[in-house]
């Protein structure tokens, strides 16, 4: 089917529900696909009411012609009368080594896109049906599961707005024909011809033969991606139901009961763990890594204090719980600088104080302390020898003993923030308030919140 700007109003594009959004932010690289999308959107805006259009361009500086591509995008946006935001992005070499150049560059782009998106705006990307086929096959070759074989979602939330790929069901040849018909100018990136990159190898060496043998291949792969999307959603719903049955507050819980996990079948347990890690924005574990968690952590000896490390994170077992924690070996555990301030009336009126570790909020907290204007508030780490008399206890006890009784994992004890008021220990993180520092009737209650 020929591509025209009217295709953007069909259900297949997904654009129609966004005609009343606050704005359209169009990502334009200068290549054929994004230049076609931009032209078609401008044509659409001239034929019917549309949200304001802005252009955004990322300059990775990876090619000698990168500046020329940026100028061409800026000139084209100016010719259409559109605002254009450009950004030079330097790819983190550590991230590049870990993820590869393509993935690291993609991460850098999305960070900038998210920064640019304003409330209720939609980021529009120009990936098409051929790109979707490449993505699905690449992930299949890398051993992806259901979530990975969803390939690229047509739309999802992003920052303050959302992201949409309105061309995801359009074949690239239709875009080439459109560009020729409208005599569009675009930039050719010679790196797209380098078959040393996996995607280019598929594009130039593999997919042409597959399409010749199976002409409907792209449509069928799109169907597979859609089925995987539905299946992944169903698995997420099953995992959410399992968390509910475990009485777990999935948004905040750092641990899961190991006995309940082991009572589930292995596929259901692994599904629950993947979902839980995703809720905490932690990298998803591979199939093999999940098996290691089973063998090395969940079913190891009770006294082994097992720990499975993946990147900057770890999974540990302690007192019948599977804990997710930053891994100290990567310097990403709760390490914070001592902090102090004198409380002002403005602090109390604002109701929030940002500390060097977490925040103090005024609200309805079970563990909370009172604060007054002029109080000297300090945040300190443990030095040893601290004592605390939690409310309801007859005597003070060493903090070490209290933490042991509460079965606080050993790796957390050394990083717990202690809050001092006028030189005296007032509150131990969100665990206890020292007797004498609790709020009186009608006084604001200040509770500590963990770093996000």
Secondary structure, DSSP 8 states (H G I E B T S, - for coil): ----GGGGGSGGG--GGGTTSSEEEEE--SSHHHHHHHHHHHHHHHHS----EEEEEEE---STTHHHHHHHHHHHHHHHT-EEEEEE----HHHHHHH-HHHHHHHHHHHHHHHH--TTEEEE----HHHHHHHHHHHHHTT--TTGGG-S-SEEEETTEEEE-TTTTS-HHHHHHHHHHTT------GGGG-TTSHHHHIIIIIHHHHHHH-TTHHHHHHHHHHHHHHHHHHHHHHHHHHHHHTT--TTT--EEEHHHHHHS-HHHHHHHHHHHHHHTT-----HHHHHHHIIIIITS-TTS--EEEETTEEEEEETTEEEEEE-GGGT-SS----EEEE--HHHHHH-EEE-SSSEEEES--SS-B---TT-EEEEE---S--EE-BTT-SS-EEHHHHHHHTT--HHHHTT--EEEETTEEEEETTTEEBTT-S--TTS--EEEE---
